[in-house]
Amino acid sequence: MAYNNLNLMCWNCRGLFSSISCLSDLLAEYKVNICAISEHWLRTYQLHVLNTIDNNFVSISKGVDIHNPESMSCNSRCGVAFLVSKDIVSFVTEIDIDSDRIIGIQVNLPNVQTFIILSIYLPATTQPHQLYQYNVELLHEICSIYKDMGSVILMGDFNTKIQGPRYKFNPDERSRLMYSLIQEYELFSVNTQMFCHGPVTTFQSYDNGPSTGIDHILMPLSEIGKVSNAKVIDSQPFSVSDHRPILCSITLENSVFTHTESEQSTRSVSWDRARKYGYINDYSFALSQHLWTAEFPRHEINKLIIEDYYNKIVSAIKQAEQETLPYSIFKPYQKPYWNKSLTHLRDMMRLNRIEWLNNCNCHDLKCDAFNHYKQAKRAFRDAQRSAIDEYESAIAQKIENDIDVDQKSVWIILNKRKQKPHTCTALKKDGTLFTDSNDLMSIWWKKPRTDTNSYRGISLVPSIAKIFEKLLENELTKLRPDFPNHQQVAYQKQLSSMNASYNLQEVKFHHIEKGGPVKIVLLDSTKAFDTVPHDGLRIKLYEYGLPAKLWCLLDNMYSDLTSAVFSGGKLSNWFKLHRGVRQGSVLSAKLYLIFINDLIDKLESSQQGAFIHDLNASTPVQADDISIIATDRQSSQVMVKICEEYSTHWSFAFSAGKSQLLHFGKPTTGTDVLLYNEPISTVKIAKHCGINLYTCLKSMDRTIDVCRTLRATVISLIRLGVHPAILNPIVCSKFVKQVCYPKALYGCELWGKLTSTEWLMLERTQHYICKNIQGLPRRTRSDMCLPMIGWFSIESYVDEKKLLFLGRICNLPCESVSFRILIRRVNDFKYNDGSHSNLGFTVDIINILRKYELSTYFNDFCETGLFPTPLIWKRIVKTTVAAFEIVNWKRRINIDDDFVAFKMIKKEYAPHPAWTIALKHPNLRKQAQYLTSVCCLVRDYDNGQYILCDRCGKMFLDPLVHAIASCDYLDETRDNFWCEIININPITFSIFLANMSDEELFYYLLSCNSDNFPLETDQLETFQAICVRYIHKFGTLLQD
């Protein structure tokens, strides 16, 4: 069905959480296409809630903390957003507007004029007039830019009255400012026109204030004839906002845009209603009647008979269910926070509303009916927000508890918050508009959907079959201990893709050090696992040396294979397969290695390509990713030709278009390297085993990419809810270390020596992240924020990864290519006469060993061949790196006067006890954040400037020291504090604290530790909780 109208709606919801149910009903009832929301009050990490209101809408939004999403708290009551129907979201793009009060979208519907729509929330009258003026000037600027690109529509809360035929008033300064905008761009307010239905005013104050029209939909005056319907919706039964929604329907001329059916809500049996109304007995009776006709098999039983009997039982259950049981429709906005108390308050609000409507329908607080309705409305809103806060806290606590024991459940929670994908129902290509689904599929996939090459098959293998295949794999491994070729690193114990990249890069650096050019060809195998011919696989298995019975078993497994396509609930005809090893099968990897191994042998025996002295390391292979390293074009071409001939002989292919050639060293001229008579494209950057290779040999671009990726992944986590405002920073740091660091720093083991500028960039990125996840100010000293959470420098992280990778290489078998390369590269470094500089991993790791005084282990390895096991080496590395970092940290803070006080607070390099105690008591998280921020303050007492306390009249240097020790205004709080300290026991501990000076006591409480007085574990935890609570209480009471 084609769209004839574009239905717009705007609403100031005054807090989205309390308006979700009402908003969902409005979207469905009025078939809204675009809804502008203002004052949603959501922070950035809560914006995912907008996508749960209705499955048929996608949100485009800005949080109230858009300028500082990582802040611990945000008191702003603004926020703007759009809810866009999935039917048109593919034709909608967001406009970049640097404002937290204005968000814009550009709507480009097929064969329809362009619309520029803005969702607006301008400052209230309680805000400075200059701020309002600034935002109006910003609207002037936006309208001037986009007025020639389409029709500009402004929707939202303007916080000023706008005149129209049915709304007159005496203009004030705000109205005159807005009138100038309306006059300049020839706009009109839809809801002040005579054709608009419903109330004139859109805002009704709770406190018997004036009823005004401050919400508007502004459109160009030239479009007034296209407004087919306009309405101000009067108060809804479940609306707790003091603003009324505005609807506007715009006629679309020449529209060919089609409407798709809304997603159907999933139905499930409402067992509560079934038990309550006695439907269970009806269900039992109906089920017994339907099962009566399903006779139990009495004769010969086989698989088909069992399946048929099973289907009859299932059909009887479903039929009885449909006939007798009630269904409940799942509504996404009905969140788990709902409880019986909310149901009671909602019903009370509804009853009071009905009574008010039947009584007078006035807005006078002197009216008892209206007053009771408003009170019930306010009580429901407050209770709902409180229930939501409790629910979010429970979810956060579940994440904190499960992060170390059940990460799957944690990621289920976080993944639900991701932006859901949407599909396009029309597409314009080369000036032609396609709306037919068949055409769209062809353009989207760039191939006909009838072409089998457009799809990849998968195999669903039973668990028992996986166990059987694993046994077969073990038998195949026993037959050939020398298999596969040592250049192959895939699916081998102690080897990984990092070894393949290490082999390639060290060979490359070896020849570059000698001043020679290096050519690397990265071959792409076309659908490697899917194109293995079964006849060729049988030959390879025979040549592998399989016993007859085992060969026949595998031959039977790959004989008469059939496959089918399942799409749209329908199954195609079965067809035979003559190629491919099963995707998802345990044995498939082994079979593919057997099939491709002879190609690696041929390349190695050709004696072409690059060598490291006597070692042929010209072909690092990771499964189907084959790399060729050569020092000239001729040997590159010979090796590529071997691959080409092998693929032709064994009926598979490499992709010349996707294969890549990298040239290192001085540029040369000559013929291209050809694959199937097509030149392989020469590139400057290529990815090998997930690691970028740069022909320029400069690492700055890589470092910039790492910094960007690290920041982007952390911000992405924050948007999902890994935020210090709801999660403990210790938990946040685990997410960062487990998700962001491995992604951004993948391959850091093979980084060479970085410049001081690059290390500074990386360290600043880590400092930014560390401050964010603790909610600390951006200008906090880095040597303060890192130890508060127990983080070391990012350089130590990279060094640790390199040292652990060295340990893995040293523990490899002597015949391993990586092991042999390391020995030769070490000898190159040892006997370098200074004629060339050493590059790559080897020289870097030797310097790192010297840096951490670990050279003894490696020197012993070079002499005896013995090296600590990976587990022992890991323990040595972690201990040594941590000790080195702590020594450097202590040295830095000892020579800096800004750390005089901090040294007395933080004596151990470990997460601060305030964070650890907040893990056990989540309700102390905000107080713990306050304490840590106080710890990180730089104190300067040398100037001797005293401050007068306006509460007690005493002079002080530090306000918190004064609050804890001497302020008369806080005597009662101080007495309570000492009472709790005395209750800890033993009594000598309170005496120990009382004998301290004011400053010593203050720093001791900030440290949350009892270093000089031993306490039992439960006593220490009690003391830490007291410190966290009372430091926060003293500080806030003094501020108030």
N, C-alpha and C positions, 0 to 999 in steps of 0.2 A: 504494500500500500504506500503510495507516495505522500510525502509530507506537504500539506498546504499551509501550515502555520508553524511559527517558531514560538513556543510558549516559554516566557520568562517569568521568573519570580525572584523577589528579594525579601530578606527578612533579617532583622536584628534579633538573634535568638537569645541574647543575654545569657550565654553559657550553654554550649552545645550539649553537655552531658544531661542536663535536665530537660532538653528539648528534642531529643532523638526520636522518641515515639511520635510526637506531634509532627515533626518534619517529615518523617517517613510516610505518614498518612497524607500529608499535603502533596508530596511528590507523586504519589500514586493516584490520588483523587483528581488532580488537575492536569495530569499527564505533562508534567514540566519537563522541558528540554535542558534549560540552563537555570540554575538557582544560585543567586549571589547571597552569601552568608556573611554577616558582620558580627563582631563581638562573640566569636566562638570560644575565646579564653583558652585555647589549646596551645600547649607548648610544642616545640618541634617534634619531640619524641612521642607526642600523643596524636599527631595528625593522622595516623593510620586509622583512628576511630572514624574518620569521615568516610572511609571506604566500606565500613560495615553498616552504614545506615540503610543502603539499598543496593542489592547486587547489580542493578541495572545502571548504576552511576559511578563515575570515576571522579576523584577529587583533584583539584588544583588549588593549592593553599599556601598560606604563610602563617607561621606560628607567631605567637606574641613575643617570643624571644628570638626573632629572626636575626637580629644583629649580634646576639650573644647566646647561641643555642646551648653552649656548654655550661652556662651559669647555674649555680646551685638553686637559686630561687628567682622568681620573676613575678612581680606584683602587677604587671601591666594587664589591663582589662580591655584588650582590643582583639585583633586577629581578623583577617578577611580570607574568604575562600570561595571557590566555585564548586558546585556539583554539576557535572556535565553528563548527559545521557550517553550511554555507550553507542547509541545509534549515530551520534554526530561527533564523538570525541576524536575520531581519526581526522576530522577536518578542523580541529581546534589546536592552536598553538599558543603557548603562554608568552606574554609580552614582558620583557625585562624592565621592571620599574623599581627603582631604588627607594622603596618606601614600605614601612610596616603597616600602613593604613590603606594602601591602594594596591590592588592586584588586577591585572588585565589579561584578556584573551582575545585572539583574533580568530573569527569564525569564517571559514571559506567553504560554504556549502556549494555543491555543483550547480552551475547555471543560475546562481543566486548572488546578489550583491554581497560584498564583504561587510561583516559587522565587527566593530571594535567595541568590546564590552568591558566595562570597569566595575569592579566591586569595591565599594568605598565605605570607610568608616572615619569620618572627620572628627577632630577633637571636640569634646563636650564643652559646655559653657564654663565648667570649672577649670578648664585648661587655659593657659595664657592666650591672649588674642593673637600674639605674634605667631604662635604655633599654628593656629587656624589659618592665618593669612598665608603662611608658608605653604600649607597643603593646598589651598585654593590656587596659589600661583603655580604649584606643581601640576594641578589639573589643567590650568591654562596651557602650560608647556606641552602636556600630553595631547590635548585636543588639537593644538596647532600642528603637531607632528603627524597625527593620524587622520585628520579631517579629510585629506585628499585621498586616503587609502580605502575609505569606506564610511559607513554610518557609525558614528560614535554614540554609544549608549552608556549612560552613567546610572548605576543602580546601587542603593544602599542607604546608610544612615548619614545624612548630611549635617545633622545637628544644627539645622537652621530652617526657618520657615520659608517656603517658596510660594509666591502668589499664583493664582490661577482663577478661572471663571467661577469655581465654587469654593474658593478659599481666599478671603481678604483679611488684611491685618495692617498695622502700622509697622513699616520696616525698621529694623535696627541695623547696627553696623555690620553684623554678620550677613544679614539678608541682602544688604546693598553689595557686599563683596560677591556673593553668589549671583546676584542679579547681573553684575557686570560680565560674569562668565556666560550666563544664559543669553544675554544680549549679543555678545561678541560672536558666539558660535550658533546663534539662532536655535536654541533648545526650548523645549517645553516639558512641563511636568505632567506625566500621564495621569497620575492619580488626583490631580487638581482640575481635570477637565470634566465637563458636564456628562460625557458619555461613560465616565467611570462609575461603577456601582460600589455600594458599601459605604462605610463611614468616611468622613472627610479627613479626620485626624488619624494619625498612625501611631501616636504615642500617648499612653495614659499612665501618669505617674502613680506609684503605689501609695504615696503619701498625700493623696487628695490635691496634688499639684495640678497645673494647667494641662489640658488635653490639646496637643499640638500636632501639626503635620510636619515632621522633620525627616521622614523616610520618603524617598522619591525614586521614580524611574524617569530619567531625563533622556529625551530623544530629539533628533533634529526635527525642526518644524516641518520640513519637507516630507517627513515620513508619517505625518499625522493621519493621512488617509489610509495607511496600511494597518493601523491599529484596529483589529477586528473585535477585541474584547479587552476590558480592563476592570479590575476589581480590587478593592481593599477588603481583605478577609477579616470579618469580625472575630472576636476572641474564640479560640478553639477550646474544647473541653479539657484537654491535657496540656495546654500551653501555659507555661509559667513565665513567659516573657512579657514585659510591659509594652512591647511593640507589636504592631499588626503586620502580617505579610501582605505584599502587593503583587498582583498578577497582571501580566500584559501579554496579549497574543498578537503577533505580527504576521500578516499575510505574506506568504512567499510566492512570488510570481515565477512562472516557468520552472517550477521545481520538479526535478526528476529524482530527488533523493527519496529512497524507500525506507519504510519503517519495518523494523524487525521485531518479532515477538519478544516480550520480556521473559527473562528467565523464570522458570517455575520454581516456587519454593518446594523443598523436599518435604514429603509427607511421612509421618511416622505415627504408629498407634499410640493413642493417649491412654496408657494403662491406668492412670489415676482416675480418669473419668469412667473407664470401663469397670473398675472395681466399685466406684462410688454408686453407679447407677445399675449395677447388676448385669452388665453385658457379658461377664465371663461365663455365666451359665449358658447364655444363648450361643456363645462361641463354641463351648464344649459340645453342645447338642448338634450344632451345624457341622462341626468337624467330624463327629461320629457318623452323621448321615452321609457325608461325602466319602469317608473312608470305608463305609460299608460296601461300596461298589468296587473298591480296589481289592481284588482277590489276591491272596498270598500264593506265590508260585509253588505248585505241588509236584511238578514233574522235573524234567532235567533243567538244571539251573546253570546259566552261563552269564557272561558279562552283559550281553544285550538285555537279557531278562531282568537282571538286577537293576540296570539303568532305567528300564521302563517302569519297574515297580517304584523306584525312587522318585521318578518324575511324577507319578500318580499321587504319591504322598505329598510332595511339595505343592502340586496343583490344588489338592484338597485343602491344605493349610491356607494357601493364599485366597482361595474362593471363600472359605469360612470367615477369614479375616475381613475381606471386603464386604461381606454381607451383614456382619454383626458388630464389628468393633468401630469405635469412633476414632477419627484421625486428628492430629494436631499439626498445624502448619508452622514450620520453623521460621521465625522472624529474626533476622540477624541483629536487630537493634535491641532485642530482649536479652540483655546480657546476664551472666551468672550472678551479678551483684544483687539481683532482685530478691526480695525476701517478703515474708508475710506482713511485716511492719509497713513496708512500702505499699503493698496492696491495700492495707487498711487506710493509710493516709490518702492514697489515690481515690478510693471510694468515698472517703469523707469530703475530699475536694469536689468530686463530682456531685455529691448530694447538696453541698452548700452552693454550688454553681446553679443547680436546677432551682433551688429555693430562691436564689437571688434573681434569676431570670423571671421566675413566676411572680416575684414580689414587686420589683420596681425597675430592675435593669439600669440602675443609676450608678454613678461613680462618686458618691458622697460618703466619706468616712463616718459621718454621723448616722448613716443608715446601718442598722445592725446586720442586715442580710449581706450587704456588700462587705462590711468589715469582717464578718465571719468567713466569707468566701476568700478574701485576700489573706487572712490569717491561715486558713487551711492550705491555700496555694503556697504560701511561704514555708509552711511546715513541711509540705511534701517536697518542695525544691531542696530545702536544707537537708532533709533526711536522705534524699536521693544522691546528692553530692557526697554526703558522708559515707553512704554505702559504696559509692564508686571509689572513693579514696581507700576504703578498707579493702575492696576487691583488688585494686592495683597494688596495694601494699602486700597482700597475700601472694599475688603473682610474683612480685619482686622477691619475696622471701623464698618462694619455691625455686626461683632461678638461683638464688644464693645457695640454697641447700643442695640443689641437684647438679651444680656446675662440675663438681668433682666425682659424682657417682652415676649420673644419668644425663649425659649431655644430649642424648637424642630428644628427650622430653623438653629440654631447654630450647633446642633449635626448632622444635615444633611450635613453641610459643612465639619465638622471634620471627620465624618465616611467615607466620600468619599476618604479620604486620607489614610485609613488603607490598609495594604497589602492584596491583594485579594487572596483567597484560590485557589488552583489548584488541579487537580485530576491526578491520576496515570493511565497510559494505559497499564502497564505491571507490574508483581509482581513475585518475586522469593520466594518460600516457600519450605523449606526442600529440597533444591537442584533442585526443579522443577520450570520451568518458565511458568507462566500462562499469556496468552495474550487474551483469550476469555473473553468477557464482563460478561458472565454468571458465569464463574469460579471466576473472580475478585470480583463480587458482593458477592459470597458465602464466600470468604476468608475475604473480608473487613468487612462484618457484622457478621461473625462467625456463621451465621444461614442461612438456605435456604431462598431465597426471597419469596418462596411460603408459608412460615410459617407466619401466621397472627400475631404471637407473636413478629415478628421483627418490627412491626409498631404500632404506636399509632394513634387513630382516633381523629378528632376534629369536633366540631359542629359550623357551621356558623349560629348564631341565629339572626333573624331580630330584629330591635330596638323595634318594638311594642311588640314582644314576651318577650324581656328583661323587659319592663315596666310591662307587665302582670305577669311575674314571680316574680318581686320585690313585687308586691301587694300580691301575694300568700305567699311569705316569711314573710311579715308583719303579715299576718293572722296566720301563723304557730307560730310565736313568741308570739302573744297574747294568744294563747291557753295554753302555758306552760311557765309561767314566771320563773319557777324553772329549766328550761332546758337551757343548757346541764349540765352534771356533772361538779362540780367546778374544777375538775382536768383538764378539757378541756379548752384550752386558744385560740384555733383557731377560727377566725371569730367572736370574742366577742368584744364588745365595751370596751375601756380602757385597753384591754389586747393585748399582742403581743407575738412573739416567745421569746422575752427577759424574759417575765414572766415565761415561761416554763423552760428556762435555770436557772433562779433565783431560782425557786422552787427546781429544782434538785440539784443545787450546795449548797444551804443552808442546805438541808437535809443531803447531803454528809458531809459537814463540821461539822454539829451538832454531828454526830456519830464519826467522826475522832477525834474531841476534847475530846470525852469520852474514846478514846483509842481503839475503836472497829473497826473491818473491815467493809467495805462497798462493795457490789457488785451491779453494774449497768448493766442492760441488755437493749440494744437498739434494738428494733424489727423493721425489715423492712417489710412492707406490700407490697406484689407483685401486682403492678398495681392497687392500692387501688380503685380509682374512676372507673376504667374500669371493675372491677370484681364484683361490687355490683349486686347480682341476683335480678331481677325485682320481682319475687314472694316473696322473703324474704323482699324486700323493702315494698311491699304492707302490709305484716304482721306487720312490724315495724310501718308503718303509722297508722294502725288500733290500735295498742297498744299505740301509741302516743296520741290517743284520738281525731282523726279527725272526724268532722261531716260527715255524709253520703255523702252529695253533694260534699264537698271538697275532700273527699276520692275518689269518683268516677271521679272527674275532674283530679286528679293526676294519677289515674289508667288509664284513657284515654290517658293521655300524654305519658305514658310508655307502651302502648299496640301497638302491630303490628309495632314496630320500624324497619326500614330498613336502610341499609348502603351500600355504594359502594366505590370502589377504583378508584381514578382518577390518571392516570400516563401516561406520554408521549402523552398527548392530547386525551387519550382514556378512556372511562368509562366502568368499569366492570359491570357484572350483579348485580342486587340488591339482598341482602341477609338479613335475619331477625336477629335482635339483641335481646338477652334474658338477657344480662348483661350490667352493666355500667350506670352511670349517665353522662349526656352530659358534655363533657369537654368544658368549655367556657360559660356555662349556669349560670345565676344568682342564680338559685334555687339549683344547684348541690351541693354546699357546705353544705347547710342546710340539704338536703336529706342524705348526707353522715354522717353528725353528728348524725342524727336520727338513722341511721343504726348501727353506731359503739358505741352509747352511752351505751347500755346495757352491753357491754364488760367492760367498765370503772366501771360501777356500780358493776359488779361481782367481779372485782379485789379489789375494795374498801371494799365490804362487806365480803371478805374472811379474813379480819383482818390479812393478811400476809404483809410482807415487812417492810419498815422503817417508824417509827413514830417520830414526834417531840413532846415529852411529850404525850399529849392526841390527837394530830392531826395526822390523817392518810394522809401522803403526799407521798405515795410510788409510785404513778403513774402519773407523769407529762405527759400530752398528748398535742401534737400539730398536729391537724387533724389526719393524719394516722401515724404519728411518735409517737410510744408508748414507753415510758421508764419505766423500772421497777427497783425500788431501794429496796434492801434488805440487811440484815446484815449477812446472812448466805446462804449456798448453798441450804438448804432444802426449805426455803421460796421462793427463786428465782425459784426453779424448780416447786413449787406448782403454782406460778403465771404464769409462762410460760406455764404450763399445762392447766391452765384456758384459756389462749389465744389460745392455740392449739385446744382445744375442741370447743371453740366458733367458730373458723374459719372453722373447719370441719363441724359443725352443720349448719352454714350459707353459706357454699359453697364459701369460699375464702381462701387465703393462705398467710402465712408469709414465707419469704425467710430465710432458715437456713444459707445459704452461705453468705448472706449480713448482717445478724444480728451480733451484736458484744457484747462482755462481757468485762467490765472493773472491775478490782479488786483494791481497795484502802486499804492501811494498810499493816500489816505484811503478807507475802506470806503464803498461806495455801495449803495443799495437799488434794485432794479429787476428787470425781467424777465430770465430766463435767456437765454443764447445757445442757439438751437435748431439741431439738425442732424437732418434727416428727422423733424421734429416731436418730437424727444427732446432734453432739456436736456443740454448738455455739462457734465460735473462740474467744479466749481471746487476747485482744490487749492492748497496752500501751497508744495509742493515738486514739481518736475517735472524730468525729464531731457531736455535738448535737445542732440542730437549728442554724447551721452556726458557732458555737463556739467550738473551740478545747478543749477537756478535756484531761489532762495529769495525768496519775496515779502516777507519781513521785512527784506531787504537787510543782514542781519548775517552776518558771515563766520565767527563762532566755531564754529558747528555744522559748517561745511565743514572748518575746520582740525582739529577733533577727528576727523572722519572720515578725513582725510588721515593723521593720526598713527596711527590704528588700522590703516588699510590698509597703511601702510608697515611697521609692526611685524609685522603678520600675514603679509605676503608674505615678509619676511625670515625669520621663524620657519619658514614653510613651506619655504623653500629650505634652511634648516639641516636640517630633518627629511629632506629628499631627499638630503642628503649634501654640500651646499655648506657645509662646516664647516671651521674653521681647524685642527682636529685632523688632517684628511686632505688639505686643499687649501691652497695658498698664499693668504694674505690678498689679494694682488694679483688673483688669479683670482676670489676671493670678491667683491671689490669690483666686478669687471667684471659679474658676475651681478647684483649689487645695482643697479648703475647702468643695466644694460640691461633688467632685468625689473621690479624693485621701484619705482624712481623713476618711469619712464614710467607705470606703472599707478596709483600713488598720487597723483602730481602732474599727471595729465592735465588740461589746461585751465588750468594755472597761468599761462599767458601772459595770461589775461584777468582774473586776480585784481586787485582794487583794492588800495589801501593797507591793510596789515595792522597791527594794534596790536602794541605791544612784547610783550604777553603771548602773542599768537599766534606771533610769531617765536621767542619763548623755547620754546614747546611744540615747534615744528618742529625747532629746533636741538637740543633735548634728545633728541628721537627719533633724529636723525642721530648724535649722540654715542653713544647707546646701541648703535646698529648698528655704528658704527666700532669701538667697543671689543670688541664681540662677535666681529667677523670677524678681529680680531687677537689674540683671547684675552687681552685686557688686563683688569685688575680694573675694576669699575664706578666706583670712586672715582678713577680716573686723571684727571689734569687734561686737559680737552678740547683745550686749545691744545698739548698734547703728543701726544695720540693722532691728531689729524687730520693734522698734517704727516708723521707716520710712514708714512702711506699715501698722502699727496699729495692729500687731500680738502680742498676749501674749504668755507665755510659754506653751508648750504642756501639762505640768502638770496641768495647770489651765483649759485647754480644757477637760482633762479627769475628773478633779474634778467637772467641771460644768455638764458633762454628768451624773455623779453619783448623784449629788444633784437633777437634774431634774428627774432622775429615782426614787429617793426617793419620790419626790413630786407626781409622778404618783401612786406609791404604797399607799401612805397615803390618796389619794383621791379615792381609790377603795372601793367598798362596804365591809362592815364588814365580810360578809360570803366568800369573795374571799380568796383563798388559799394563795396567795402572801401576802395579808394583815395579815392574821393570823400567817403566818410564821414569818413576821417581828416583830410582837408583842412578840412572844415567844423567838425569838433570842435576842431581846433587853433586855428582862428579864433575859435571860441567862448571858448576858454581865453585867447587873446591879448587879446581885447577885452572880457573880463568886467569890468564896472564894480564888482564886489564885491556885487552884489545877490543873488547866489546862489553856492553852492559847487559846484565842478566835481567830477564823479564819473567812475568808469570807467577804462578803459585809457589814454585820452589824457593826462589829468593825471598819472597814475602814471608813464607812460613819459617824460614831460618831466622829472619829478623824477629819474628814474633816469639820464637823459642828463646832467643836471647833476651827479649824484653821481659819475659816472665821467668827467666832463669830456669828454663826447662830443657836446655840444650843437652844436658847430661843424658837424658833418656834417649834422645835421637842419636847422639854420638855412640852410645852403647849399642844401639840398634845397628848402626853402620858397621861396627866392629864385630858384633856377635850374632846379629840377626834376630835378637830377642827384643821384644817390645811389650809393654803392659797390655793386658787384655782390654778390649773396648770398655768393659764396665769399670775396671780399675783406672784406666786412663781418663775416663769421664770424671770420676771422683777427683783425681789429681788436678785436672784442668779447672774444674769448677772451684775447688778450694784455692788454687793458686791465683786464678783471675780475681776472685772475690777479695783475697788478701791484698793483692796489688791495688785494686780499686779503693779499698778502704784506707790504705796507707796514703794514697794520693789525695783522697778526699780530706783526710785529717790534716795533711800538709797544707792544702789550700785554705781550709777554714782557720788554721792557726796563724796565718800571715795576713788575714783580712779582718779589720776591726768591725765589720758588719756582723761578724759571727760570734762576738764576745758572749752575748746572751744565749745564742743558739747552741753553743758548745755545752752549756750547763743543762740544756733541755734534752738534746739529742746526743746520747753517748754511744748508742749501738746503731749499726747500719742494718736496720730491719724495719718492717712496717710498724708505724707508731702504734702503741697499745690502744690509743683511742679508736683506731680503725678496727683492730682485732676484737675489742670489746663490743663494738657496734655490730660485728658479725653475729655475735651471740644475742645481742639485744638491739634488733633493728630500729626500735623506737628512739635510740640514741644517735642515729646517723647524723641528723642535722646538728646536734650538739657537738658531736665529734668533729664535724667539719668546721664548726666555729673554733674549737680548741686548736685544731691543726693550723688554721689561718692565723690565730694568735701566735702560735709557735714560730711561724715564718715571717713575723714582723721584724724589721730592722730597728733596733732600739739605740738611740743616741742619748746617753745620760751625761756626756761630757760638757754639754753647753750649760748645764745647771739651771735651766729655766723651769721654775716651779709654776704649777697651775693651781688656781683656786677652785675648790669643789663648791658648786652652787647648791649642793644638798646639805653639807655639814659645815662648810666654811673653813675646812682644813686645806693646807697646801700639799701638793704631791707632784711627783715626777712621772709616774706610770699610773694611769687610771685604774687598771685591773689590780695592781699591787695595792693601791689605796682602797679599792672596793673589798678585797679579800681581807685586808689586815686592819684598816683603821676607820673606814667611813661609818659615822654614827647612823646614817640613814639606813644602812643595811645590817644593823645589829641583829635583828630577828633572823635574817637569812644566815648570818655568820654563826649564830647560836645553833641553828638547825644543822649547819655543816659540821660543827665540832661534835654535836651529839651523835651524828652518824659515824664520824671518825672514831669516837670513843667506843661505839658499839661493835666495831670491827674486832677488837680484842687481838692481842693482849693490850692492856692499858698502857704499857710502856711505849707502844707505837704512837699513841696520841701525845705522850710526853715528849717523845723524840721529835715530832713535828712542831710542838709548841715551843721548843727550845731554839728553833731556827729563826733567823732574821726574816723580815718581811719579804725581801727579794729572794732569799733562798727557798722559803716556803712556796712562793709563787712559781719559781722554776721547777721545784719538785713536783708540784701539782700538775704543771704543764707536761712534765715528762711521763706522768701516769705510771711511775715505776717506783719500786722500793729497793733500790740497789743497796743502800746502806743499812737496811733493816729487813731481815728475812721474814717473809710472810708465807703462810700456806697458800696453795693455789686458789681455793675459794675465797680466802681473805684478800688476796691480791686482786682478784676479779671484782670483788666488792669495792675495794679502794679505787680501782680504775674507773668503775662506773660512777662513783661519787665525784671523782675529779672531773669527768666529762660533764656531768649534770651541773655541778656548782660553778665551774668556770663559765659555762654558758649562762647560768642564772645570774651570777654576779655582773657579767658584762651587759646583759640585756636590761637588768634592773637599773644599772647606772645610766644607761643610755636613755631609758624611759624617764 
